[in-house]
């Protein structure tokens, strides 16, 4: 639909940060990449699709923030020194930070689709998508939902062992 | 009828321990493997290690069983035996190549987990250890649901000292409470590093919010122990050898052994309590 295309229409490049393995530094890299790109003068957004273990809000010190709605959908939380990096994470939708998101695949898929199409990202040079470990629902749904857009590619993170 | 099938298959399992963490890469599989090795050191005990991490099965490599295949018999799938008294099952054994990605949505993963429980002929088992992927999703809901056919002694939750890990682990603790899964306790891995040359201790992952100790205090959960970083651990895992056997003098080995003992005591005690009630 037009509304769906509109929210990502202003995003020039979409980058996925992936790893099969957990705990190798995906969220850390996503955060540092976003900050570095911002420092280089780019307009940056981060989409955190790790629904069970969302780490990005804490890394950017906005773990207590909430999201608001506007006409075109959800307004991302603006983070960073100049509050210019747009961030969306399930972390912002939890009533309490320690609440477990105990969802099966279909419910996760529905939220990921919403995150992709219902967030008013505006004009961005880069949208960095941080993912959970594995090759399952979140990954399949994210790639499927992003297929119509400018998917630049994936950065894969590992450790030496 | 399905529940009855599972109950029948799991009837001969005395103790079941789930190894969980909200966070990835904290050492669940490492710990599961060492727990299995530690318990199987007693040759009179029969130990089973079930790996339900479908996307990232680490257990075959850690147990030195890469390349092994699962055989079928009249009585079901045969686990792969590391020792006579230590059998292992993992999706890793079902892949044609170790680099094959298992790109499955939830329902298909659940199906395989059910098969692992229903079709594997474990035989008489004293300890069934279940290694899980990170998170609180399909695999976790399913294993708790399917294992309700038997009795789960409890969960061991693994973390590392930093807040980014603890915040996911608190969610896991809440998950356990939500599904009424008893928590045996928490293990803090990568807890400090002692340099083998100068013997100085460094906090590679500083516990900026008090580490597992503070979290356990706050959430009234038992801290089973802290295990320091030892590069030999990663090496042993990569080579499929038991770290406990390769580095018996390491402070990490001592920590692991203490933790394993505490888990054993917990299981035995609960068994006695249950028998009393019955």
Interface residues (C-beta under 8 A of the other chain):
Chain A: X20 X21 X22 X23 X24 X27 X52 X53 X55 X58 X59 X63 X97 X98 X99 X100 X101 X102 X103 X104 X105 X106 X108 X109 X132 X133 X134 X135 X136 X137 X139 X140 X159 X161
Chain B: X22 X23 X24 X25 X26 X54 X55 X56 X101 X102 X103 X104 X105 X106 X107 X109 X133 X134 X135 X136 X137 X138 X140 X141 X160 X163 X164 X165 X167 X168 X170 X171 X172 X173 X174 X175 X178 X179 X234 X237 X238
